Amino acid sequence: MKGQGLGTILMRKIIAYCRSRGTAELVGQVLAENIAMRELARKLGLTEAASPSADIVEVRLPLTAAR
């Protein structure tokens, strides 16, 4: 299924589900070498943050409005 948009569909469903459950923020870890996943995360609005490991990139997406 590589390259057919399945990852995008699944990530959008995860984000929608987390929002519906009231999750404040989605946080994940991506291998630094996984450029395709990092690009998908950016496309979906996640931002990259520093990680203690050079091999891992942390991605974050706030799901609720700041008060």
Predicted model as a PDB file, atoms N, CA, C, CB and O in Angstrom, pLDDT in the B-factor column:
MODEL        1                                                                  
ATOM      1  N   MET A   1       0.830  -1.209   0.000  1.00 64.00           N  
ATOM      2  CA  MET A   1       0.000   0.000   0.000  1.00 64.00           C  
ATOM      3  C   MET A   1       0.870   1.267   0.000  1.00 64.00           C  
ATOM      4  CB  MET A   1      -0.942   0.002   1.225  1.00 64.00           C  
ATOM      5  O   MET A   1       0.348   2.382   0.013  1.00 64.00           O  
ATOM      6  N   LYS A   2       2.177   1.090  -0.014  1.00 72.00           N  
ATOM      7  CA  LYS A   2       3.093   2.227   0.032  1.00 72.00           C  
ATOM      8  C   LYS A   2       2.811   3.200  -1.115  1.00 72.00           C  
ATOM      9  CB  LYS A   2       4.550   1.743  -0.028  1.00 72.00           C  
ATOM     10  O   LYS A   2       2.675   2.799  -2.270  1.00 72.00           O  
ATOM     11  N   GLY A   3       2.728   4.479  -0.771  1.00 77.00           N  
ATOM     12  CA  GLY A   3       2.539   5.512  -1.772  1.00 77.00           C  
ATOM     13  C   GLY A   3       1.113   5.710  -2.231  1.00 77.00           C  
ATOM     14  O   GLY A   3       0.873   6.464  -3.174  1.00 77.00           O  
ATOM     15  N   GLN A   4       0.154   5.051  -1.589  1.00 84.00           N  
ATOM     16  CA  GLN A   4      -1.243   5.165  -2.014  1.00 84.00           C  
ATOM     17  C   GLN A   4      -2.103   5.991  -1.065  1.00 84.00           C  
ATOM     18  CB  GLN A   4      -1.840   3.796  -2.154  1.00 84.00           C  
ATOM     19  O   GLN A   4      -3.321   6.063  -1.226  1.00 84.00           O  
ATOM     20  N   GLY A   5      -1.463   6.617  -0.070  1.00 89.00           N  
ATOM     21  CA  GLY A   5      -2.210   7.507   0.809  1.00 89.00           C  
ATOM     22  C   GLY A   5      -2.777   6.861   2.059  1.00 89.00           C  
ATOM     23  O   GLY A   5      -3.502   7.514   2.810  1.00 89.00           O  
ATOM     24  N   LEU A   6      -2.470   5.611   2.298  1.00 90.00           N  
ATOM     25  CA  LEU A   6      -2.998   4.935   3.480  1.00 90.00           C  
ATOM     26  C   LEU A   6      -2.508   5.581   4.774  1.00 90.00           C  
ATOM     27  CB  LEU A   6      -2.609   3.467   3.458  1.00 90.00           C  
ATOM     28  O   LEU A   6      -3.276   5.735   5.723  1.00 90.00           O  
ATOM     29  N   GLY A   7      -1.223   5.960   4.811  1.00 88.00           N  
ATOM     30  CA  GLY A   7      -0.667   6.608   5.998  1.00 88.00           C  
ATOM     31  C   GLY A   7      -1.386   7.911   6.321  1.00 88.00           C  
ATOM     32  O   GLY A   7      -1.664   8.205   7.483  1.00 88.00           O  
ATOM     33  N   THR A   8      -1.682   8.684   5.290  1.00 93.00           N  
ATOM     34  CA  THR A   8      -2.397   9.956   5.479  1.00 93.00           C  
ATOM     35  C   THR A   8      -3.799   9.710   6.030  1.00 93.00           C  
ATOM     36  CB  THR A   8      -2.481  10.738   4.147  1.00 93.00           C  
ATOM     37  O   THR A   8      -4.237  10.392   6.957  1.00 93.00           O  
ATOM     38  N   ILE A   9      -4.493   8.742   5.461  1.00 94.00           N  
ATOM     39  CA  ILE A   9      -5.849   8.417   5.927  1.00 94.00           C  
ATOM     40  C   ILE A   9      -5.827   7.985   7.389  1.00 94.00           C  
ATOM     41  CB  ILE A   9      -6.471   7.305   5.057  1.00 94.00           C  
ATOM     42  O   ILE A   9      -6.630   8.451   8.197  1.00 94.00           O  
ATOM     43  N   LEU A  10      -4.896   7.086   7.720  1.00 93.00           N  
ATOM     44  CA  LEU A  10      -4.817   6.602   9.105  1.00 93.00           C  
ATOM     45  C   LEU A  10      -4.467   7.721  10.080  1.00 93.00           C  
ATOM     46  CB  LEU A  10      -3.783   5.486   9.215  1.00 93.00           C  
ATOM     47  O   LEU A  10      -5.065   7.817  11.152  1.00 93.00           O  
ATOM     48  N   MET A  11      -3.506   8.564   9.719  1.00 94.00           N  
ATOM     49  CA  MET A  11      -3.125   9.668  10.619  1.00 94.00           C  
ATOM     50  C   MET A  11      -4.288  10.640  10.816  1.00 94.00           C  
ATOM     51  CB  MET A  11      -1.896  10.423  10.058  1.00 94.00           C  
ATOM     52  O   MET A  11      -4.517  11.107  11.931  1.00 94.00           O  
ATOM     53  N   ARG A  12      -5.015  10.945   9.761  1.00 96.00           N  
ATOM     54  CA  ARG A  12      -6.172  11.847   9.892  1.00 96.00           C  
ATOM     55  C   ARG A  12      -7.231  11.232  10.812  1.00 96.00           C  
ATOM     56  CB  ARG A  12      -6.788  12.152   8.497  1.00 96.00           C  
ATOM     57  O   ARG A  12      -7.849  11.940  11.608  1.00 96.00           O  
ATOM     58  N   LYS A  13      -7.439   9.927  10.706  1.00 96.00           N  
ATOM     59  CA  LYS A  13      -8.401   9.251  11.587  1.00 96.00           C  
ATOM     60  C   LYS A  13      -7.932   9.272  13.036  1.00 96.00           C  
ATOM     61  CB  LYS A  13      -8.621   7.801  11.131  1.00 96.00           C  
ATOM     62  O   LYS A  13      -8.738   9.473  13.944  1.00 96.00           O  
ATOM     63  N   ILE A  14      -6.643   9.068  13.261  1.00 95.00           N  
ATOM     64  CA  ILE A  14      -6.090   9.127  14.617  1.00 95.00           C  
ATOM     65  C   ILE A  14      -6.280  10.516  15.199  1.00 95.00           C  
ATOM     66  CB  ILE A  14      -4.595   8.747  14.618  1.00 95.00           C  
ATOM     67  O   ILE A  14      -6.707  10.659  16.345  1.00 95.00           O  
ATOM     68  N   ILE A  15      -5.965  11.543  14.414  1.00 95.00           N  
ATOM     69  CA  ILE A  15      -6.107  12.931  14.887  1.00 95.00           C  
ATOM     70  C   ILE A  15      -7.568  13.228  15.210  1.00 95.00           C  
ATOM     71  CB  ILE A  15      -5.577  13.935  13.826  1.00 95.00           C  
ATOM     72  O   ILE A  15      -7.862  13.798  16.261  1.00 95.00           O  
ATOM     73  N   ALA A  16      -8.485  12.852  14.324  1.00 95.00           N  
ATOM     74  CA  ALA A  16      -9.916  13.099  14.558  1.00 95.00           C  
ATOM     75  C   ALA A  16     -10.396  12.364  15.805  1.00 95.00           C  
ATOM     76  CB  ALA A  16     -10.748  12.662  13.334  1.00 95.00           C  
ATOM     77  O   ALA A  16     -11.143  12.923  16.608  1.00 95.00           O  
ATOM     78  N   TYR A  17      -9.972  11.118  15.967  1.00 95.00           N  
ATOM     79  CA  TYR A  17     -10.376  10.342  17.147  1.00 95.00           C  
ATOM     80  C   TYR A  17      -9.861  10.996  18.423  1.00 95.00           C  
ATOM     81  CB  TYR A  17      -9.858   8.892  17.049  1.00 95.00           C  
ATOM     82  O   TYR A  17     -10.609  11.149  19.388  1.00 95.00           O  
ATOM     83  N   CYS A  18      -8.599  11.377  18.434  1.00 94.00           N  
ATOM     84  CA  CYS A  18      -8.028  12.012  19.631  1.00 94.00           C  
ATOM     85  C   CYS A  18      -8.755  13.310  19.952  1.00 94.00           C  
ATOM     86  CB  CYS A  18      -6.524  12.284  19.436  1.00 94.00           C  
ATOM     87  O   CYS A  18      -9.036  13.591  21.117  1.00 94.00           O  
ATOM     88  N   ARG A  19      -9.061  14.101  18.934  1.00 94.00           N  
ATOM     89  CA  ARG A  19      -9.814  15.349  19.170  1.00 94.00           C  
ATOM     90  C   ARG A  19     -11.188  15.041  19.763  1.00 94.00           C  
ATOM     91  CB  ARG A  19      -9.974  16.153  17.849  1.00 94.00           C  
ATOM     92  O   ARG A  19     -11.635  15.716  20.691  1.00 94.00           O  
ATOM     93  N   SER A  20     -11.847  14.031  19.231  1.00 93.00           N  
ATOM     94  CA  SER A  20     -13.199  13.695  19.708  1.00 93.00           C  
ATOM     95  C   SER A  20     -13.187  13.221  21.158  1.00 93.00           C  
ATOM     96  CB  SER A  20     -13.823  12.615  18.818  1.00 93.00           C  
ATOM     97  O   SER A  20     -14.194  13.342  21.855  1.00 93.00           O  
ATOM     98  N   ARG A  21     -12.068  12.686  21.615  1.00 93.00           N  
ATOM     99  CA  ARG A  21     -11.936  12.199  22.991  1.00 93.00           C  
ATOM    100  C   ARG A  21     -11.417  13.279  23.937  1.00 93.00           C  
ATOM    101  CB  ARG A  21     -11.007  10.995  23.031  1.00 93.00           C  
ATOM    102  O   ARG A  21     -11.263  13.036  25.134  1.00 93.00           O  
ATOM    103  N   GLY A  22     -11.148  14.472  23.401  1.00 93.00           N  
ATOM    104  CA  GLY A  22     -10.685  15.568  24.246  1.00 93.00           C  
ATOM    105  C   GLY A  22      -9.193  15.551  24.535  1.00 93.00           C  
ATOM    106  O   GLY A  22      -8.741  16.219  25.466  1.00 93.00           O  
ATOM    107  N   THR A  23      -8.430  14.812  23.768  1.00 94.00           N  
ATOM    108  CA  THR A  23      -6.983  14.774  23.947  1.00 94.00           C  
ATOM    109  C   THR A  23      -6.408  16.158  23.666  1.00 94.00           C  
ATOM    110  CB  THR A  23      -6.335  13.708  23.021  1.00 94.00           C  
ATOM    111  O   THR A  23      -6.740  16.779  22.656  1.00 94.00           O  
ATOM    112  N   ALA A  24      -5.552  16.637  24.552  1.00 95.00           N  
ATOM    113  CA  ALA A  24      -5.009  17.986  24.422  1.00 95.00           C  
ATOM    114  C   ALA A  24      -3.912  18.080  23.367  1.00 95.00           C  
ATOM    115  CB  ALA A  24      -4.470  18.451  25.751  1.00 95.00           C  
ATOM    116  O   ALA A  24      -3.820  19.076  22.650  1.00 95.00           O  
ATOM    117  N   GLU A  25      -3.083  17.047  23.272  1.00 96.00           N  
ATOM    118  CA  GLU A  25      -1.955  17.115  22.355  1.00 96.00           C  
ATOM    119  C   GLU A  25      -1.572  15.710  21.898  1.00 96.00           C  
ATOM    120  CB  GLU A  25      -0.751  17.818  23.020  1.00 96.00           C  
ATOM    121  O   GLU A  25      -1.577  14.760  22.681  1.00 96.00           O  
ATOM    122  N   LEU A  26      -1.246  15.604  20.635  1.00 96.00           N  
ATOM    123  CA  LEU A  26      -0.772  14.346  20.070  1.00 96.00           C  
ATOM    124  C   LEU A  26       0.748  14.444  19.981  1.00 96.00           C  
ATOM    125  CB  LEU A  26      -1.421  14.054  18.657  1.00 96.00           C  
ATOM    126  O   LEU A  26       1.280  15.401  19.418  1.00 96.00           O  
ATOM    127  N   VAL A  27       1.443  13.460  20.534  1.00 96.00           N  
ATOM    128  CA  VAL A  27       2.905  13.450  20.531  1.00 96.00           C  
ATOM    129  C   VAL A  27       3.365  12.100  20.002  1.00 96.00           C  
ATOM    130  CB  VAL A  27       3.486  13.724  21.963  1.00 96.00           C  
ATOM    131  O   VAL A  27       2.841  11.058  20.398  1.00 96.00           O  
ATOM    132  N   GLY A  28       4.341  12.121  19.110  1.00 95.00           N  
ATOM    133  CA  GLY A  28       4.862  10.879  18.571  1.00 95.00           C  
ATOM    134  C   GLY A  28       6.355  10.955  18.365  1.00 95.00           C  
ATOM    135  O   GLY A  28       6.953  12.030  18.413  1.00 95.00           O  
ATOM    136  N   GLN A  29       6.944   9.810  18.136  1.00 95.00           N  
ATOM    137  CA  GLN A  29       8.370   9.720  17.847  1.00 95.00           C  
ATOM    138  C   GLN A  29       8.553   9.061  16.494  1.00 95.00           C  
ATOM    139  CB  GLN A  29       9.121   8.932  18.953  1.00 95.00           C  
ATOM    140  O   GLN A  29       7.936   8.040  16.189  1.00 95.00           O  
ATOM    141  N   VAL A  30       9.413   9.665  15.689  1.00 95.00           N  
ATOM    142  CA  VAL A  30       9.673   9.197  14.339  1.00 95.00           C  
ATOM    143  C   VAL A  30      11.179   8.999  14.189  1.00 95.00           C  
ATOM    144  CB  VAL A  30       9.121  10.201  13.272  1.00 95.00           C  
ATOM    145  O   VAL A  30      11.963   9.822  14.663  1.00 95.00           O  
ATOM    146  N   LEU A  31      11.581   7.928  13.540  1.00 96.00           N  
ATOM    147  CA  LEU A  31      12.999   7.765  13.259  1.00 96.00           C  
ATOM    148  C   LEU A  31      13.463   8.925  12.381  1.00 96.00           C  
ATOM    149  CB  LEU A  31      13.280   6.396  12.571  1.00 96.00           C  
ATOM    150  O   LEU A  31      12.797   9.270  11.405  1.00 96.00           O  
ATOM    151  N   ALA A  32      14.589   9.518  12.719  1.00 95.00           N  
ATOM    152  CA  ALA A  32      15.106  10.672  11.977  1.00 95.00           C  
ATOM    153  C   ALA A  32      15.279  10.347  10.494  1.00 95.00           C  
ATOM    154  CB  ALA A  32      16.443  11.131  12.571  1.00 95.00           C  
ATOM    155  O   ALA A  32      15.107  11.225   9.649  1.00 95.00           O  
ATOM    156  N   GLU A  33      15.610   9.122  10.172  1.00 95.00           N  
ATOM    157  CA  GLU A  33      15.828   8.728   8.780  1.00 95.00           C  
ATOM    158  C   GLU A  33      14.538   8.490   8.006  1.00 95.00           C  
ATOM    159  CB  GLU A  33      16.665   7.488   8.733  1.00 95.00           C  
ATOM    160  O   GLU A  33      14.577   8.314   6.788  1.00 95.00           O  
ATOM    161  N   ASN A  34      13.390   8.481   8.693  1.00 95.00           N  
ATOM    162  CA  ASN A  34      12.104   8.221   8.040  1.00 95.00           C  
ATOM    163  C   ASN A  34      11.547   9.534   7.470  1.00 95.00           C  
ATOM    164  CB  ASN A  34      11.088   7.579   9.045  1.00 95.00           C  
ATOM    165  O   ASN A  34      10.617  10.125   8.018  1.00 95.00           O  
ATOM    166  N   ILE A  35      12.135   9.960   6.376  1.00 94.00           N  
ATOM    167  CA  ILE A  35      11.789  11.245   5.763  1.00 94.00           C  
ATOM    168  C   ILE A  35      10.317  11.281   5.332  1.00 94.00           C  
ATOM    169  CB  ILE A  35      12.698  11.517   4.554  1.00 94.00           C  
ATOM    170  O   ILE A  35       9.660  12.310   5.485  1.00 94.00           O  
ATOM    171  N   ALA A  36       9.801  10.191   4.803  1.00 92.00           N  
ATOM    172  CA  ALA A  36       8.404  10.161   4.339  1.00 92.00           C  
ATOM    173  C   ALA A  36       7.442  10.433   5.500  1.00 92.00           C  
ATOM    174  CB  ALA A  36       8.077   8.790   3.685  1.00 92.00           C  
ATOM    175  O   ALA A  36       6.494  11.203   5.351  1.00 92.00           O  
ATOM    176  N   MET A  37       7.682   9.806   6.651  1.00 94.00           N  
ATOM    177  CA  MET A  37       6.798  10.037   7.806  1.00 94.00           C  
ATOM    178  C   MET A  37       6.951  11.446   8.341  1.00 94.00           C  
ATOM    179  CB  MET A  37       7.089   9.027   8.920  1.00 94.00           C  
ATOM    180  O   MET A  37       5.968  12.062   8.753  1.00 94.00           O  
ATOM    181  N   ARG A  38       8.161  11.963   8.340  1.00 96.00           N  
ATOM    182  CA  ARG A  38       8.377  13.340   8.806  1.00 96.00           C  
ATOM    183  C   ARG A  38       7.659  14.330   7.888  1.00 96.00           C  
ATOM    184  CB  ARG A  38       9.894  13.666   8.867  1.00 96.00           C  
ATOM    185  O   ARG A  38       7.080  15.304   8.367  1.00 96.00           O  
ATOM    186  N   GLU A  39       7.689  14.094   6.593  1.00 95.00           N  
ATOM    187  CA  GLU A  39       6.973  14.956   5.638  1.00 95.00           C  
ATOM    188  C   GLU A  39       5.469  14.846   5.832  1.00 95.00           C  
ATOM    189  CB  GLU A  39       7.344  14.587   4.190  1.00 95.00           C  
ATOM    190  O   GLU A  39       4.762  15.852   5.775  1.00 95.00           O  
ATOM    191  N   LEU A  40       4.972  13.637   6.059  1.00 95.00           N  
ATOM    192  CA  LEU A  40       3.541  13.454   6.314  1.00 95.00           C  
ATOM    193  C   LEU A  40       3.132  14.202   7.569  1.00 95.00           C  
ATOM    194  CB  LEU A  40       3.195  11.960   6.449  1.00 95.00           C  
ATOM    195  O   LEU A  40       2.100  14.873   7.587  1.00 95.00           O  
ATOM    196  N   ALA A  41       3.932  14.091   8.614  1.00 96.00           N  
ATOM    197  CA  ALA A  41       3.626  14.795   9.862  1.00 96.00           C  
ATOM    198  C   ALA A  41       3.556  16.305   9.627  1.00 96.00           C  
ATOM    199  CB  ALA A  41       4.684  14.470  10.939  1.00 96.00           C  
ATOM    200  O   ALA A  41       2.637  16.967  10.108  1.00 96.00           O  
ATOM    201  N   ARG A  42       4.511  16.840   8.900  1.00 97.00           N  
ATOM    202  CA  ARG A  42       4.492  18.285   8.610  1.00 97.00           C  
ATOM    203  C   ARG A  42       3.255  18.653   7.797  1.00 97.00           C  
ATOM    204  CB  ARG A  42       5.774  18.706   7.846  1.00 97.00           C  
ATOM    205  O   ARG A  42       2.612  19.670   8.060  1.00 97.00           O  
ATOM    206  N   LYS A  43       2.922  17.820   6.804  1.00 96.00           N  
ATOM    207  CA  LYS A  43       1.743  18.069   5.962  1.00 96.00           C  
ATOM    208  C   LYS A  43       0.467  18.130   6.803  1.00 96.00           C  
ATOM    209  CB  LYS A  43       1.612  16.974   4.885  1.00 96.00           C  
ATOM    210  O   LYS A  43      -0.452  18.886   6.487  1.00 96.00           O  
ATOM    211  N   LEU A  44       0.412  17.336   7.870  1.00 96.00           N  
ATOM    212  CA  LEU A  44      -0.771  17.288   8.730  1.00 96.00           C  
ATOM    213  C   LEU A  44      -0.726  18.302   9.861  1.00 96.00           C  
ATOM    214  CB  LEU A  44      -0.928  15.909   9.304  1.00 96.00           C  
ATOM    215  O   LEU A  44      -1.625  18.333  10.701  1.00 96.00           O  
ATOM    216  N   GLY A  45       0.316  19.135   9.892  1.00 96.00           N  
ATOM    217  CA  GLY A  45       0.369  20.217  10.872  1.00 96.00           C  
ATOM    218  C   GLY A  45       1.175  19.927  12.122  1.00 96.00           C  
ATOM    219  O   GLY A  45       1.224  20.760  13.027  1.00 96.00           O  
ATOM    220  N   LEU A  46       1.810  18.763  12.194  1.00 97.00           N  
ATOM    221  CA  LEU A  46       2.644  18.462  13.357  1.00 97.00           C  
ATOM    222  C   LEU A  46       3.967  19.203  13.216  1.00 97.00           C  
ATOM    223  CB  LEU A  46       2.880  16.925  13.500  1.00 97.00           C  
ATOM    224  O   LEU A  46       4.460  19.415  12.108  1.00 97.00           O  
ATOM    225  N   THR A  47       4.528  19.590  14.340  1.00 97.00           N  
ATOM    226  CA  THR A  47       5.819  20.257  14.329  1.00 97.00           C  
ATOM    227  C   THR A  47       6.853  19.350  14.969  1.00 97.00           C  
ATOM    228  CB  THR A  47       5.751  21.614  15.061  1.00 97.00           C  
ATOM    229  O   THR A  47       6.537  18.543  15.843  1.00 97.00           O  
ATOM    230  N   GLU A  48       8.081  19.493  14.526  1.00 96.00           N  
ATOM    231  CA  GLU A  48       9.170  18.688  15.074  1.00 96.00           C  
ATOM    232  C   GLU A  48       9.777  19.389  16.276  1.00 96.00           C  
ATOM    233  CB  GLU A  48      10.247  18.420  14.006  1.00 96.00           C  
ATOM    234  O   GLU A  48       9.902  20.613  16.306  1.00 96.00           O  
ATOM    235  N   ALA A  49      10.151  18.592  17.263  1.00 90.00           N  
ATOM    236  CA  ALA A  49      10.780  19.106  18.477  1.00 90.00           C  
ATOM    237  C   ALA A  49      12.041  18.298  18.742  1.00 90.00           C  
ATOM    238  CB  ALA A  49       9.805  19.040  19.696  1.00 90.00           C  
ATOM    239  O   ALA A  49      12.207  17.188  18.236  1.00 90.00           O  
ATOM    240  N   ALA A  50      12.913  18.871  19.536  1.00 83.00           N  
ATOM    241  CA  ALA A  50      14.159  18.199  19.892  1.00 83.00           C  
ATOM    242  C   ALA A  50      13.867  16.919  20.666  1.00 83.00           C  
ATOM    243  CB  ALA A  50      15.062  19.131  20.721  1.00 83.00           C  
ATOM    244  O   ALA A  50      12.869  16.815  21.379  1.00 83.00           O  
ATOM    245  N   SER A  51      14.749  15.962  20.510  1.00 85.00           N  
ATOM    246  CA  SER A  51      14.637  14.686  21.198  1.00 85.00           C  
ATOM    247  C   SER A  51      15.987  14.375  21.836  1.00 85.00           C  
ATOM    248  CB  SER A  51      14.192  13.545  20.220  1.00 85.00           C  
ATOM    249  O   SER A  51      17.022  14.790  21.314  1.00 85.00           O  
ATOM    250  N   PRO A  52      15.993  13.655  22.950  1.00 86.00           N  
ATOM    251  CA  PRO A  52      17.272  13.306  23.580  1.00 86.00           C  
ATOM    252  C   PRO A  52      18.176  12.459  22.677  1.00 86.00           C  
ATOM    253  CB  PRO A  52      17.015  12.562  24.873  1.00 86.00           C  
ATOM    254  O   PRO A  52      19.395  12.453  22.846  1.00 86.00           O  
ATOM    255  N   SER A  53      17.581  11.752  21.731  1.00 89.00           N  
ATOM    256  CA  SER A  53      18.339  10.883  20.839  1.00 89.00           C  
ATOM    257  C   SER A  53      18.449  11.516  19.457  1.00 89.00           C  
ATOM    258  CB  SER A  53      17.683   9.494  20.744  1.00 89.00           C  
ATOM    259  O   SER A  53      17.476  12.058  18.932  1.00 89.00           O  
ATOM    260  N   ALA A  54      19.635  11.441  18.877  1.00 89.00           N  
ATOM    261  CA  ALA A  54      19.834  11.979  17.523  1.00 89.00           C  
ATOM    262  C   ALA A  54      19.109  11.137  16.479  1.00 89.00           C  
ATOM    263  CB  ALA A  54      21.330  12.047  17.190  1.00 89.00           C  
ATOM    264  O   ALA A  54      18.880  11.603  15.363  1.00 89.00           O  
ATOM    265  N   ASP A  55      18.744   9.902  16.827  1.00 94.00           N  
ATOM    266  CA  ASP A  55      18.072   9.007  15.883  1.00 94.00           C  
ATOM    267  C   ASP A  55      16.563   9.175  15.855  1.00 94.00           C  
ATOM    268  CB  ASP A  55      18.399   7.588  16.215  1.00 94.00           C  
ATOM    269  O   ASP A  55      15.885   8.625  14.988  1.00 94.00           O  
ATOM    270  N   ILE A  56      16.040   9.940  16.808  1.00 95.00           N  
ATOM    271  CA  ILE A  56      14.589  10.101  16.962  1.00 95.00           C  
ATOM    272  C   ILE A  56      14.211  11.575  16.855  1.00 95.00           C  
ATOM    273  CB  ILE A  56      14.112   9.519  18.318  1.00 95.00           C  
ATOM    274  O   ILE A  56      14.898  12.448  17.386  1.00 95.00           O  
ATOM    275  N   VAL A  57      13.111  11.834  16.164  1.00 96.00           N  
ATOM    276  CA  VAL A  57      12.535  13.185  16.095  1.00 96.00           C  
ATOM    277  C   VAL A  57      11.160  13.108  16.752  1.00 96.00           C  
ATOM    278  CB  VAL A  57      12.436  13.718  14.592  1.00 96.00           C  
ATOM    279  O   VAL A  57      10.361  12.229  16.429  1.00 96.00           O  
ATOM    280  N   GLU A  58      10.889  14.020  17.664  1.00 96.00           N  
ATOM    281  CA  GLU A  58       9.572  14.071  18.301  1.00 96.00           C  
ATOM    282  C   GLU A  58       8.681  14.995  17.479  1.00 96.00           C  
ATOM    283  CB  GLU A  58       9.672  14.562  19.789  1.00 96.00           C  
ATOM    284  O   GLU A  58       9.107  16.077  17.075  1.00 96.00           O  
ATOM    285  N   VAL A  59       7.448  14.569  17.234  1.00 97.00           N  
ATOM    286  CA  VAL A  59       6.478  15.397  16.517  1.00 97.00           C  
ATOM    287  C   VAL A  59       5.289  15.668  17.440  1.00 97.00           C  
ATOM    288  CB  VAL A  59       6.011  14.703  15.189  1.00 97.00           C  
ATOM    289  O   VAL A  59       4.881  14.808  18.220  1.00 97.00           O  
ATOM    290  N   ARG A  60       4.747  16.877  17.334  1.00 96.00           N  
ATOM    291  CA  ARG A  60       3.664  17.288  18.229  1.00 96.00           C  
ATOM    292  C   ARG A  60       2.568  18.024  17.459  1.00 96.00           C  
ATOM    293  CB  ARG A  60       4.209  18.182  19.356  1.00 96.00           C  
ATOM    294  O   ARG A  60       2.832  18.732  16.487  1.00 96.00           O  
ATOM    295  N   LEU A  61       1.335  17.834  17.919  1.00 97.00           N  
ATOM    296  CA  LEU A  61       0.185  18.544  17.361  1.00 97.00           C  
ATOM    297  C   LEU A  61      -0.767  18.904  18.474  1.00 97.00           C  
ATOM    298  CB  LEU A  61      -0.530  17.697  16.290  1.00 97.00           C  
ATOM    299  O   LEU A  61      -1.400  18.016  19.047  1.00 97.00           O  
ATOM    300  N   PRO A  62      -0.893  20.193  18.805  1.00 96.00           N  
ATOM    301  CA  PRO A  62      -1.908  20.593  19.789  1.00 96.00           C  
ATOM    302  C   PRO A  62      -3.294  20.323  19.202  1.00 96.00           C  
ATOM    303  CB  PRO A  62      -1.753  22.108  20.182  1.00 96.00           C  
ATOM    304  O   PRO A  62      -3.557  20.648  18.044  1.00 96.00           O  
ATOM    305  N   LEU A  63      -4.173  19.731  20.000  1.00 95.00           N  
ATOM    306  CA  LEU A  63      -5.502  19.369  19.502  1.00 95.00           C  
ATOM    307  C   LEU A  63      -6.614  20.227  20.088  1.00 95.00           C  
ATOM    308  CB  LEU A  63      -5.781  17.923  19.803  1.00 95.00           C  
ATOM    309  O   LEU A  63      -7.733  20.220  19.576  1.00 95.00           O  
ATOM    310  N   THR A  64      -6.325  20.956  21.138  1.00 83.00           N  
ATOM    311  CA  THR A  64      -7.329  21.822  21.742  1.00 83.00           C  
ATOM    312  C   THR A  64      -6.811  23.253  21.734  1.00 83.00           C  
ATOM    313  CB  THR A  64      -7.672  21.362  23.188  1.00 83.00           C  
ATOM    314  O   THR A  64      -5.603  23.486  21.772  1.00 83.00           O  
ATOM    315  N   ALA A  65      -7.720  24.196  21.686  1.00 66.00           N  
ATOM    316  CA  ALA A  65      -7.340  25.601  21.706  1.00 66.00           C  
ATOM    317  C   ALA A  65      -6.757  25.969  23.055  1.00 66.00           C  
ATOM    318  CB  ALA A  65      -8.541  26.493  21.384  1.00 66.00           C  
ATOM    319  O   ALA A  65      -7.246  25.527  24.095  1.00 66.00           O  
ATOM    320  N   ALA A  66      -5.708  26.781  23.035  1.00 54.00           N  
ATOM    321  CA  ALA A  66      -5.092  27.252  24.287  1.00 54.00           C  
ATOM    322  C   ALA A  66      -6.060  28.185  24.993  1.00 54.00           C  
ATOM    323  CB  ALA A  66      -3.731  27.976  24.017  1.00 54.00           C  
ATOM    324  O   ALA A  66      -6.793  28.940  24.355  1.00 54.00           O  
ATOM    325  N   ARG A  67      -6.053  28.123  26.316  1.00 47.00           N  
ATOM    326  CA  ARG A  67      -6.963  28.995  27.103  1.00 47.00           C  
ATOM    327  C   ARG A  67      -6.192  30.031  27.831  1.00 47.00           C  
ATOM    328  CB  ARG A  67      -7.792  28.191  28.098  1.00 47.00           C  
ATOM    329  O   ARG A  67      -6.775  30.851  28.540  1.00 47.00           O  
TER     330      ARG A  67                                                      
ENDMDL                                                                          
END                                                                             
